[in-house]
């Protein structure tokens, strides 16, 4: 098979997988809304029409502020990992733009391809290579796991103390297991990285060597505090997004439930279908109903929230993606932020 036919078949398979993923997502949504939940759709429409536009704007602004903080953290990680000369690193604005484009790709394509796009974009922008760049993306994910587990434990303890929800033991076990897996993965990479680099085939070994050195090189005593601060600010603004959406609809939800729902949505968003479609909506609606919110109010809240965390990403991220890869053209190494 020649290269042209191979590329055509690969593109065709990607399209088939994407269509299947979207059909699966919409199928789950349909099953949730019309077969499982008893929703007053007239009231849902009324709830959406009654939204406070100013508070909704604050929700949108909070969400995009989280992207800016993630861009700041990613730039700090790259500076620490020394993936290239600091003089050729993109600006914070461009780092945040690459985060937004990655989320856009994840919102329309399966298998978390947006993370790979981020690695490719960074390599192109910084005159680095893909293996080093994707290592910094992986380092960022490791930090997110630690922050998510901390938020999850905080929310569970708060929910137990207030009596809203008695989480089963397996949730605590799962959180602890996730933390241990990440810690063990870091230890294994640190102690066996050079060994695998030598025994793997030349191309793969070189890729893995750059990847693990970039991942582990992203953490240092001097910069880890600033990285964590940016990460915490990113998650805090994401939580604020959920709060402002509820407030815009005049729905009163305790902070611990908002934290728990935000973290749950983030975890469900990692399901390898476009934007976690179907899983995010069904999971968060189910949690809100479990916490005492009416099914109609829960559907209304999640519908508005997804206009920010999914539809707006497709709109603004898509526009940026088109501009970045067409009009913008070659990388701009302007150093000013």
Helices and strands as residue ranges (DSSP letters): H 3-31, I 32-36, H 41-49, H 53-81, G 86-88, H 92-108, H 113-126, H 130-162, H 169-199, H 202-217, H 224-248, H 255-268, G 274-276, H 279-290, H 295-306, I 307-311, H 312-312, I 313-317, H 318-322, I 323-327
